[in-house]
Amino acid sequence: MPYIDLTGTIENGMWEYGDPYPKVEITQVCSLDDCASYAEYKVNAHKISFSSSSATYVQTSAEMFDGRMTIDNIPLERLILPATVLRIQKGPRGVISVKDIERADTGIQKGEAVVVATGWEKYWNKQNFVCDSPHFTPESMHFLLDKGISLLAGDMPLYDDYYKPTGLIRDLFENDVIVVAPLVNLDRITGTRIALFALPLKVKGVSGCPCRVIAHEG
């Protein structure tokens, strides 16, 4: 069946947002050659440390608003849902306009997800991946919000301008839109409609967490 993994790999030395978010750190704490026995076996074991916004992650409105749903109590229907794919090619600091969305739109539906493919995934782990990310304008973001979307995903690490932010993330969260970012392998999707699966670790009380994101076509 045509399942496509849209998840970036968590690894040492990968891109990061910077303070206050810590770097990813993966260390081996036990190996088959040097390990106290566990029951009758020697094992490979690792310590993995990352932030709530590492690699590909899900973020809820609890990031900016008290009392909103956290990762551990998101209904599954908010994480597994139909999505429209918008192909809007953009380079460094490219601006996504209302006209861009209108040209790419094949039928955004209320209550569903939108996945934006700009081609920015090719910069994953490059020095400018975060600061030069393509981004929306206030007008284009509110164009999507007016459509009543439930989830916004894309291959960009930022949806707002890194250098001149305009509060677009807060606008998303005010409208209780779930954010998923950044994705990879969007060029493997052949159509404009998919079933999207975005499943984070079930961690109590946090607003965001790395996740596995899968697209299903057909």
N, C-alpha and C positions, 0 to 999 in steps of 0.2 A: 504494500500500500504506500502511496506517495507521502510519507512523513518527512519533514525537513527540519533539522535541528537549527534553530536560530540563536543559539546560546554561545556567547563568548567564553573562552577558557579562563578559569582562575589559575594564576601561576605567579611564582615569585618574579619580581621585576616588572610587572605589568603596569599599564597606565593607572593613574590615580587622580582623584579630585584635589588632593592636598588637604591641609588643615581645615577643619578638625578631624577629617577622616583618616584613619590609619592606613598604612600600606598593607597589602596582602603579605602574609608570612606563612610559609609552609615548611615545617621542619620534621624530619624523621626522628621519632623518639625511641624507636625500637626496630631492630632488623633481625633477619633470620640468622645472621652471623654473630650478632652482639645483642642479646636480649635475655633477660630473666625469663624462665619458662612460664607460660600461661597454661595452667593445668598440665597437660602432657606435651604441649606444643610451643615452639618458638614462632613469633609472629612479626609481620611488618605493621607498624603503627605510626601515625603522623599526628602532629598538632597543626591545626589550620586556624589562622586568625585573619579576619577580614572585617570590613565595615558593613553597615547596612546598605551601602551604595557601592558595592564592588562588582566589577564585571557586568554581566547582565542581571538586572534586579527588578523587583516590583516595589513600588512606593505608593503608600496610601496617604490620604489627607491628614492622618494623625501626625505627619511630619510637621505640620504647621498649625494644627487646630486640636485643642484638647477635647477629649470625649468622642473623637471619631474612631472608626473601626481600625483595628491594628491587624497585622499580618495573620495572627492566629485565628481571627474570627471573620475573615473575608468569605462570603458565600462562594461556593465553587462556581456558580453560574456567572459570577463577576470575573472569573479567571479562565473559564472555558466558554468561548463564545464565538459567534461568526465575526469576521473582520473583512473590511475593504482595504485593499492594498493601493496606496497612492505612489506612483513612480514619479518622483520630482528630483531630477539630477541637480546637485549643487556641489560647488567646490568650497574651499576654505572661506568661512564666514558668509556663506551663501544665505540669502534671505528668501524664506518661503512666503510667497504672497497669496492673497485671495485668488488671484488669477491662476497661479500655479495649481492650487487645489481644485479649482473649477475645471481646469483642463484635464486633470488626472482622475477626477471623481467619476466612478462608474455606478454610483448608487449608495452613498453613505446612509446607513439606517440608524434611526433612533434606538438607543439602548445597546448598540453593538460597539465593536472596536474599530479603530483606524490604525493602520500600520503604514508608516511613511518610509519609503526607500529613497535615499538621496545619493547612495553610493559612497557615503562617508566611512563605511566599515573598512575600506581599504587603508585607512589611516590608523586602525586599531594598533595600539602600542607605539605609535609614532609620537614624537615630542609635542606636536601641536594638536593632538587628538581632542583634547578638551577645549582649549582656549580658542581654536579656530573652527569649532563646530558650526555647521549650518544651524539656522534658528528661524523661528516664526516671528512675525510681526504681531503686535496686539490685535490688529484687524483680522489677520488670518487665524490666530488662535481663537478669537471670539466667533469667527465664522464656523469653526468646528464645534465650539461649545453650543452655538445656536442649533446645531444639528442634533444635539442631545446625546453625544457619544458617551459611552460608559468607560472606555479604556483607550488611552493613546499610547502607541508604541512606535519606535523608530530606531534607525541605525545611528542616531546622534546621541552623544552623552549629555547634551544640553538642548533644551527647547527654547531657551531665552538667549539673548546676546550676552556673551561672557563679559564683554567690556562695558556694555551699557544696558544692564538688565532692566526690564520694565515690569517685573512682577508677574510674568506669565505662569510660572509654576503655582503661585498663590491663587491665580485665577482658576487654574485646573482644580486645585484642591478645594477651593470654595464651592465648586460645582460637584465635588465628590467623584471626580474622574480619577481612575487608577492610572498610574504612570508606569510604563515598562520601557527600559532603555539600558544600554544600547544593544541593538541586535546585529547579527551577522548572517550571511548566506541568503539575504533577501533576493539576490539575483537568481537564486535557484527556483524561486516561485514563478510559475509560468503564467498564471491567471491573475485575476484581480479580486477574487473572493476565496477566502480560506476559512478553516476552523482554526482558531488560535488557542493554544494551551500555555498558560503562564503559571507555573506552580513553584512558589517559594518554599523554603524550609519553614516549618510551622514553629516559629519562635514566639513565645508569649510576650505581649506588650510592646513590640517594636513596630515602627512605622514602615520599615523597609527591610528587604532581605534578598540576597542573590537567589536566582531561580533558574529553572530549566524551561526554556520556551520552545515550543514545537508548533509548526504549521502543518496542517493536513489539507491536501488538495484532492478533490474528487469525491 
